[in-house]
C-alpha cells in the first residue's frame, strides 16, 4: 500500500500590514497571545471555532520558527495601541473615565 504525502501547507499569510491565519479574518496575534498566556492548542481551537486544530498548530509553528520577527511585530502593535489609547484619552477625557470605571468594576466582579 502506497500512501501519498501531502504538500506542506501555508498557514499564515501577510496582508494589510499584519499576519493572518490563511483564508480567515483571525489574526496571528490572537493565536500567539493565547499561546503565550499558556493556553493549549486544543483550547485555542475551542476558543476560535473557525480554526481547525491543524491551523492552530500551524500558526504556533510559524510563530516559533519566526519568533524574533513576530515578537518585534507584536511589540510595534502594542506601541501603536498605546499611542491610540493616549490620543483617545486626550480627545475625550469623560468617555475615558467611564471606560476606566467600567473596566475596574468588571475586574472587581471577577
N, C-alpha and C positions, 0 to 999 in steps of 0.2 A: 504494500500500500504506500503510495507516494502522497505526501502532504505538501502542498504549496505554501511557501512562506508569503506573508503579506508584506507589502512595501511599507517602509516607515512612514508614519503619518505626521503631518504638521498639526500641532495642537494650538499653536499661538500664531496670531497674525498682528502685524503692526499697522494701525490706521488712525487717522485723526490725532496723531501725536501720542498715541497710547498703545498699550498692549492689550489684546482681547483674546478670549478663547475663540478659536477658529469657528466662524459661522454663527457666532452668538453676539449678544449685546452685553455679555458678562465680562467684566474686566479681569485681567490677570491680577490686578491689585487685590480684588475681593478674595480670590483664592489664596494668594500669598499671605495676606494679613490673617486669614483664618488659620492657615498652616503655622505661621509664626506665633499665633496665640495658642498653639497646642492642639488644635482640632485634628482629628484623624482624617484621612482622605474619605473614608466612609461617611463621617459626619458632615464633611464639606459637601459631598454629593447629595446628602439628605437635605441640607440647607439650600442647595441650588438645584432644584429638581429638573431643570433644563439640561444639566450636565450629567453625563454618564460618569461612572467611576473611572473609566479609561481616560476621559478628558481631564478629570481632576488629577490623576496620576501624571498625565502628560504635561499639565500646567506646572505641577510641582517639580517634575524632572527638568523642564525648561528653566524654571527659577534656579534650581540647584546648579545647573550647568552654566548659568549666566548670572550668578549671584551678585557679583560686583556691579555689573551693569544695571541690574534690576534694583538693587539696593540704592544706587545713586538716583535712578529714575523715581523711586518711591520717596526719597528724601526731597527731591526737587518738587514733587507733587505736594508734599507736606508743607514746604515753604510757601508754595503758591496758595495753598488753602489758608495758611496763617495770614498772608497778605490780604486775601479776600475777606477773611474774618475781621481783620483790623479795619479795613475800609468800610465794611458794613457797620461795625461798631461806631465809627466816627460819623457816618451819614445818618444813622437813626438810633441814637442812644436809648430812647424809651423802648423801642422794639427789642434791642439787645438785652436790656434789663429784664423784660418779660420772658424772653427766651432763656436767659440765665436762671431766673427764678424757677421756671418750669423744669429745667434740667436738674436743679438742686432738689426740687420736690420729688421728681421721678427717682432720683438717686436715693433719697431718704426712704422712699417706699420699698425699694428693693432691698 
